[in-house]
């Protein structure tokens, strides 16, 4: 059985706590590795190592950082297929999806390569007679990232390239369900020339998480995961005086208006609902049919769900793979069962799917649940599986009110051919990321990612300009260099410009 340890101080470290967890191949249902769970002492060692590395890295030149980032970018690009394959084998998503994940993470690295420009400050000459004001940004120190299983390559890349580019050192706690890609990335950082201790990986469970949240030398924490855990991370870390960005769960709606191209909408809503087996924080899990679009939309969505090819991620013909664990499969099928019991109609029931040759795999077929109401559990909760609920609304106003009444505010989309309706929708919905005829509106790396309401805890969103702001703090300097002269004195009055 392959063992996965940690990465601290520029080298692999075997876990010494004696605790470990299984890593499965979701397509076969078999355990393929064992991952070490770090103790509090092992997390402390990683943070102390990062603190020691900060002494030099925090004052490194922008040219040095950019050079290493460019080298890292080239290594990621040349190893993209390898990294994508690791994601497939431990997460279960199909290869093309995993490849796209790595590519989107790579785009954040490319954004961070521009750090000399991103960290440029401001300067105001002669704000008062003989006085200038300027500002610049400095790193926070040791920062930590706690990341989810659903994007084991991309989500950490939302964090550490920018944090490291800004002069911080980093401790990553990836998901224990698919940890291998983070260790491989650490090796690539070392190959790119990153000094030992600047990037560290500790695997583990709640013990490791709490150790990072409580550690006095960790200045900031970035988190992506479920809303209950995001709330916990934010509360615990801020109580320790840390800066926190904690991205939580979602219930993303796609509103389909009667004037939309129904075939186009059904294609894209289905892809957004069933891609990666619905294990995306930006997946569409609720379709809202407005006016008389409902029956035709359900028919089209069901037809497309029936056509999805489900199989192992390594199979080139597969369009959707398994969910990540047996427990996830049982949880998802439980939601489907309870939806039917609550009065919803299963237009397409994905339970009981068996993939030949992979009978023990964690597969759930695409599921379309019609006649869903906002009081049903299948609508209220984030299921994180290939389950699409369909609700009805009489008007655009009702659809907007429905979206706004939901406690989540991560992403939403509207399908329409009306510019007026689209503009009204994106101005009135209380959601952080909005797509117009785009079902998964994940912004490019040079914009920031994050939702509203119970989908984000903290002041800053992730990557992009807000990421740079999160991982640095600003100094403002008011400067005067007076020429020696007789009679120059100071006044006791509050200073004003002159």
C-alpha positions in Angstrom: 0.0 0.0 0.0 1.4 3.4 -1.1 2.0 5.8 1.8 1.6 9.6 1.4 3.3 11.8 3.9 3.9 15.5 4.2 6.3 18.0 2.6 8.2 20.3 5.0 11.4 22.3 4.5 11.8 21.3 0.9 11.7 17.5 1.4 9.2 14.7 1.9 8.4 13.9 5.5 6.8 10.6 6.7 4.0 11.0 9.1 4.9 10.2 12.7 1.6 10.5 14.5 0.6 7.0 13.8 -2.8 8.1 12.5 -3.7 7.8 8.8 -6.7 7.7 6.4 -7.5 5.8 3.3 -7.3 7.2 -0.2 -9.6 5.4 -2.7 -9.9 5.1 -6.4 -13.5 6.1 -6.8 -14.0 4.3 -10.1 -13.0 0.9 -8.6 -14.0 1.5 -5.0 -10.6 0.1 -3.9 -8.2 1.7 -1.5 -5.0 2.7 -3.3 -3.0 4.6 -0.7 -2.8 5.6 2.9 -2.3 9.3 3.8 -0.6 10.3 7.1 -2.6 12.6 9.5 -0.4 15.2 11.0 -0.3 15.8 14.7 -0.3 19.2 16.4 3.4 18.9 16.8 4.0 18.1 13.1 1.9 21.1 12.1 3.9 23.3 14.5 7.1 22.0 12.9 5.8 23.0 9.4 4.8 26.5 10.7 8.2 27.0 12.4 9.9 25.9 9.2 7.8 28.4 7.2 8.6 31.1 9.8 12.4 30.5 9.4 12.1 30.7 5.6 10.2 33.9 5.8 13.3 35.8 7.1 14.8 35.7 3.6 11.8 35.2 1.4 9.9 38.1 2.9 12.6 40.5 1.7 13.4 38.8 -1.6 13.4 40.9 -4.7 10.4 41.1 -7.0 12.6 39.9 -9.8 13.6 36.8 -7.9 10.0 35.9 -7.1 8.9 36.5 -10.7 11.7 34.4 -12.1 10.7 31.4 -9.8 7.0 31.9 -10.7 7.8 31.8 -14.4 9.8 28.6 -13.9 7.0 27.1 -11.8 4.5 28.0 -14.5 6.6 26.2 -17.2 6.9 23.1 -15.0 3.2 23.0 -14.3 2.5 23.3 -18.0 4.9 20.5 -18.9 3.5 18.2 -16.2 -0.2 19.1 -16.8 -1.1 15.6 -18.1 0.6 14.0 -15.1 -1.2 16.2 -12.6 -4.6 15.7 -14.3 -4.1 12.0 -14.1 -3.5 12.2 -10.4 -6.7 14.1 -10.0 -8.6 11.5 -12.0 -7.3 8.6 -9.9 -8.1 10.1 -6.5 -11.1 12.4 -7.2 -12.8 10.4 -9.9 -13.6 13.2 -12.4 -13.0 12.5 -16.1 -9.6 13.3 -17.6 -10.7 16.2 -19.7 -12.3 17.8 -16.7 -9.2 17.3 -14.6 -7.1 18.8 -17.4 -9.3 21.8 -17.4 -9.0 22.1 -13.6 -5.2 22.2 -13.8 -5.3 24.7 -16.6 -7.6 27.1 -14.6 -5.2 26.9 -11.7 -2.3 27.5 -14.1 -3.9 30.8 -15.1 -3.7 32.0 -11.5 0.0 31.2 -11.5 0.3 33.3 -14.7 -1.5 36.2 -13.0 0.9 35.9 -10.1 3.9 36.1 -12.5 2.9 39.8 -12.9 3.6 40.5 -9.2 6.1 43.3 -9.9 3.2 45.3 -11.4 0.6 44.1 -8.9 2.6 45.3 -5.9 3.3 48.8 -7.3 2.3 51.4 -4.7 1.0 55.0 -5.0 2.9 58.3 -4.8 1.5 61.8 -4.3 4.0 64.6 -4.6 3.7 67.9 -2.7 0.5 67.1 -0.7 1.6 70.0 1.4 4.6 72.3 1.1 7.7 70.1 1.1 5.7 66.9 2.0 5.1 63.8 -0.1 2.9 60.7 0.6 3.4 57.2 -0.7 2.1 53.7 0.0 3.4 50.2 -0.5 2.4 46.7 0.5 4.2 44.2 2.6 3.6 40.4 3.2 1.7 39.2 6.2 4.1 36.3 7.2 3.2 32.6 7.4 -0.2 32.0 5.8 -2.2 28.8 5.5 -4.6 27.2 3.0 -7.2 24.6 3.8 -8.7 23.2 0.6 -11.5 20.8 -0.5 -11.5 17.5 -2.3 -13.4 18.6 -5.4 -10.6 20.6 -7.0 -7.4 19.3 -5.5 -5.2 21.1 -8.0 -7.1 24.3 -8.9 -8.3 25.5 -5.5 -4.9 25.5 -3.8 -3.6 27.3 -6.9 -6.1 30.0 -6.1 -4.1 30.7 -2.9 -0.4 29.8 -2.8 0.9 31.4 -6.1 -0.4 34.8 -5.0 0.6 34.4 -1.4 4.1 33.3 -2.2 4.5 36.0 -4.9 3.5 38.6 -2.3 6.4 37.5 -0.1 4.6 35.2 2.3 5.5 31.6 3.2 2.7 29.0 2.9 1.4 25.9 4.7 -1.2 23.9 2.7 -3.6 21.4 4.3 -5.2 19.7 1.3 -8.1 17.3 1.5 -7.1 13.9 2.9 -9.3 12.3 0.2 -7.0 13.3 -2.8 -3.7 14.5 -1.4 -1.2 13.3 -4.0 -1.3 16.2 -6.4 -0.3 18.7 -3.6 2.9 16.7 -2.8 3.7 16.6 -6.5 3.2 20.3 -6.8 5.6 20.8 -3.9 8.2 18.9 -5.8 7.7 21.1 -8.8 8.1 24.2 -6.6 11.4 22.9 -5.4 12.5 22.2 -9.0 11.5 25.7 -9.9 14.0 27.0 -7.4 11.7 28.0 -4.5 13.7 28.2 -1.3 13.2 25.4 1.2 10.4 26.1 3.6 8.5 28.6 1.6 5.9 26.0 0.5 4.9 23.2 2.8 2.2 20.6 2.8 0.7 18.9 5.9 -1.9 16.2 5.4 -4.5 15.4 8.0 -7.9 15.9 9.5 -9.5 18.2 12.0 -6.4 17.9 14.3 -4.3 19.6 11.6 -6.9 22.1 10.7 -7.4 23.3 14.3 -3.6 23.4 14.8 -3.3 25.8 11.9 -6.3 27.9 13.1 -4.9 28.2 16.6 -1.2 28.6 15.8 0.1 32.0 16.9 2.6 32.3 14.0 -0.1 31.8 11.3 -1.1 35.3 10.2 -3.9 34.4 7.7 -6.0 31.5 6.6 -7.7 30.8 3.3 -10.4 28.2 3.2 -12.8 26.6 0.6 -15.4 24.1 1.7 -18.9 23.7 3.1 -20.7 26.6 4.8 -20.8 25.0 8.3 -17.0 24.5 8.2 -16.4 27.9 6.6 -18.3 29.5 9.4 -16.3 27.4 12.0 -12.9 28.3 10.3 -13.8 32.0 10.2 -14.9 32.1 13.8 -12.0 30.1 15.2 -9.3 31.8 13.2 -10.5 35.4 13.7 -10.8 34.8 17.4 -7.1 34.0 17.2 -6.5 37.4 15.5 -6.0 36.0 12.0 -7.1 37.4 8.7 -9.5 35.0 7.1 -11.2 34.4 3.8 -13.5 31.4 4.1 -15.5 30.4 1.0 -18.5 28.2 1.9 -21.2 26.2 0.1 -23.7 27.1 -2.7 -27.0 26.4 -4.1 -26.6 27.8 -7.6 -29.7 28.6 -9.7 -30.1 28.8 -13.4 -33.1 30.9 -14.3 -34.6 30.0 -17.8 -36.9 32.6 -19.3 -39.5 31.8 -21.9 -37.6 33.7 -24.6 -34.4 31.7 -24.1 -33.1 29.3 -26.7 -34.4 26.2 -24.9 -32.1 23.7 -26.6 -29.0 25.9 -25.8 -30.2 26.4 -22.2 -30.8 22.7 -21.6 -27.4 21.8 -23.0 -25.6 24.2 -20.7 -27.7 23.7 -17.6 -27.2 19.9 -17.9 -23.5 20.2 -18.4 -23.2 22.5 -15.4 -25.3 20.2 -13.2 -23.7 16.9 -14.1 -20.1 17.8 -14.9 -17.7 16.4 -12.4 -20.7 14.5 -11.0 -22.0 17.8 -9.6 -19.1 18.1 -7.2 -18.4 21.7 -7.9 -19.2 24.7 -5.7 -20.3 26.4 -9.0 -22.4 23.5 -10.2 -26.0 24.3 -11.2 -28.2 22.4 -8.7 -31.5 24.3 -9.2 -33.1 25.2 -12.5 -35.9 27.8 -12.3 -38.3 27.7 -15.2 -40.2 30.9 -15.7 -43.6 31.1 -17.2 -44.5 28.3 -19.6 -40.9 27.1 -20.1 -41.2 24.4 -17.4 -42.5 21.3 -19.0 -40.4 21.7 -22.1 -37.3 22.4 -20.1 -37.8 19.3 -17.9 -38.3 17.1 -21.0 -35.1 18.5 -22.5 -33.1 18.2 -19.3 -34.2 14.6 -18.9 -33.3 13.7 -22.4 -29.8 15.1 -21.9 -29.4 13.4 -18.5 -30.3 10.1 -20.2 -27.5 10.7 -22.8 -24.7 11.3 -20.4 -22.0 8.6 -20.6 -21.0 7.6 -17.1 -17.8 5.7 -16.5 -14.3 5.7 -15.1 -12.4 9.0 -15.5 -9.6 7.3 -17.4 -12.0 6.1 -20.1 -11.8 8.5 -23.0 -15.5 7.9 -23.7 -16.7 8.9 -20.2 -18.4 12.2 -19.7 -19.1 11.9 -16.0 -17.2 9.9 -13.4 -18.0 8.6 -9.9 -18.5 10.6 -6.8 -15.5 10.7 -4.4 -16.4 8.2 -1.7 -19.0 5.5 -0.8 -20.2 7.8 1.9 -20.8 10.6 -0.6 -22.8 8.1 -2.8 -25.0 7.1 0.1 -25.6 10.7 1.1 -26.6 11.7 -2.4 -28.9 8.7 -3.0 -30.5 9.5 0.3 -31.4 13.0 -0.8 -33.0 11.5 -4.0 -35.1 9.1 -2.0 -36.3 11.7 0.5 -37.2 14.1 -2.4 -39.5 11.4 -3.8 -41.0 10.8 -0.4 -41.6 14.6 -0.1 -43.7 14.7 -3.3 -41.2 15.6 -5.9 -41.2 13.7 -9.2 -38.1 11.8 -10.3 -38.0 12.7 -14.0 -34.7 10.9 -14.2 -33.5 8.6 -11.3 -29.8 8.0 -11.2 -29.8 5.6 -8.4 -28.8 2.0 -9.0 -26.4 2.8 -11.8 -23.8 0.1 -12.3 -20.9 0.6 -14.6 -19.8 -2.8 -16.1 -16.3 -3.8 -14.9 -16.5 -1.2 -12.1 -19.4 -2.6 -10.0 -17.8 -1.4 -6.8 -17.2 2.1 -8.0 -18.9 5.1 -6.4 -21.3 5.9 -9.3 -24.5 7.8 -9.1 -26.3 8.6 -12.4 -27.5 12.0 -13.5 -30.8 12.8 -11.7 -33.5 15.3 -12.6 -36.0 16.0 -9.9 -39.2 17.9 -11.0 -41.9 19.6 -9.0 -39.5 20.7 -6.3 -40.5 23.4 -3.8 -38.3 25.6 -1.7 -39.4 23.8 1.5 -37.9 20.5 0.3 -34.6 19.2 1.7 -33.4 18.4 -1.8 -33.6 22.2 -2.6 -32.5 23.6 0.8 -29.3 21.7 1.2 -26.1 21.6 -0.9 -26.1 18.0 -2.2 -22.8 18.1 -4.0 -23.8 15.4 -6.5 -25.4 14.9 -9.9 -28.8 16.0 -8.8 -30.7 18.8 -10.6 -33.9 20.2 -9.0 -36.4 22.0 -11.2 -38.6 24.7 -9.7 -41.3 26.9 -11.3 -41.8 30.7 -11.2 -44.5 32.7 -12.8 -42.5 35.8 -13.6 -39.0 37.2 -13.6 -39.8 39.0 -10.3 -40.7 35.7 -8.7 -37.5 34.0 -10.0 -35.3 36.8 -8.6 -37.1 36.7 -5.3 -36.6 32.9 -5.2 -32.9 33.3 -5.8 -32.6 36.1 -3.2 -34.5 34.1 -0.6 -31.9 31.3 -0.6 -29.2 31.7 2.1 -26.4 31.0 -0.4 -25.1 33.5 -2.8 -22.2 32.0 -4.7 -23.2 31.9 -8.4 -26.3 32.1 -10.5 -27.2 32.3 -14.2 -30.0 33.5 -16.4 -30.8 32.2 -19.9 -32.6 34.8 -22.0 -32.5 36.6 -25.4 -33.6 39.9 -23.7 -30.9 42.3 -22.8 -33.3 44.2 -20.6 -34.2 41.1 -18.6 -30.5 40.1 -18.3 -29.5 43.6 -17.0 -32.3 43.6 -14.5 -31.4 40.2 -13.3 -27.7 40.8 -12.7 -28.5 44.1 -10.9 -31.2 42.7 -8.6 -30.0 39.3 -7.6 -28.0 39.1 -4.3 -25.3 36.8 -5.6 -21.5 37.4 -6.1 -21.0 35.7 -9.5 -23.5 35.9 -12.3 -23.6 34.4 -15.7 -25.7 35.6 -18.6 -26.2 32.6 -20.9 -23.1 31.3 -19.1 -24.0 28.5 -16.6 -20.7 28.4 -14.6 -19.6 32.1 -14.2 -16.2 31.4 -12.7 -14.2 34.6 -13.3 -10.8 34.6 -14.9 -7.7 34.8 -12.7 -7.4 38.5 -13.0 -10.9 38.9 -11.4 -11.7 37.7 -7.9 -13.7 34.6 -7.0 -16.3 34.5 -4.2 -20.0 34.8 -3.4 -22.2 36.6 -1.0 -24.3 35.7 2.1 -23.6 32.2 3.5 -21.1 31.5 0.6 -18.4 33.8 1.9 -17.1 34.6 5.4 -14.5 37.3 5.6 -13.7 40.6 3.9 -11.9 39.5 0.8 -12.6 37.1 -2.0 -10.0 34.8 -3.5 -7.3 35.3 -6.2 -7.2 38.3 -8.5 -6.8 41.8 -7.1 -8.6 40.9 -3.8 -6.2 38.0 -3.4 -3.2 40.4 -3.6 -5.0 42.6 -1.0 -5.7 39.7 1.3 -2.1 38.5 1.4 -0.5 41.9 2.0 -1.0 44.9 4.2 -0.5 48.5 3.2 1.8 51.1 4.7 1.3 54.8 4.0 4.3 57.0 4.5 4.2 60.8 4.9 7.7 62.2 4.2 9.5 65.5 4.5 13.1 66.3 4.0 13.5 69.9 5.2 16.4 72.1 4.3 18.2 73.3 7.4 17.2 76.9 8.0 16.9 79.2 10.9 13.5 79.6 12.6 12.0 76.3 11.4 9.7 75.2 14.1 6.7 73.0 14.8 3.1 73.8 15.6 0.9 72.3 18.3 -2.2 72.5 16.0 -3.5 69.5 14.1 -1.6 69.2 10.8 -3.3 70.5 7.7 -2.0 71.0 4.1 -0.8 74.4 3.1 
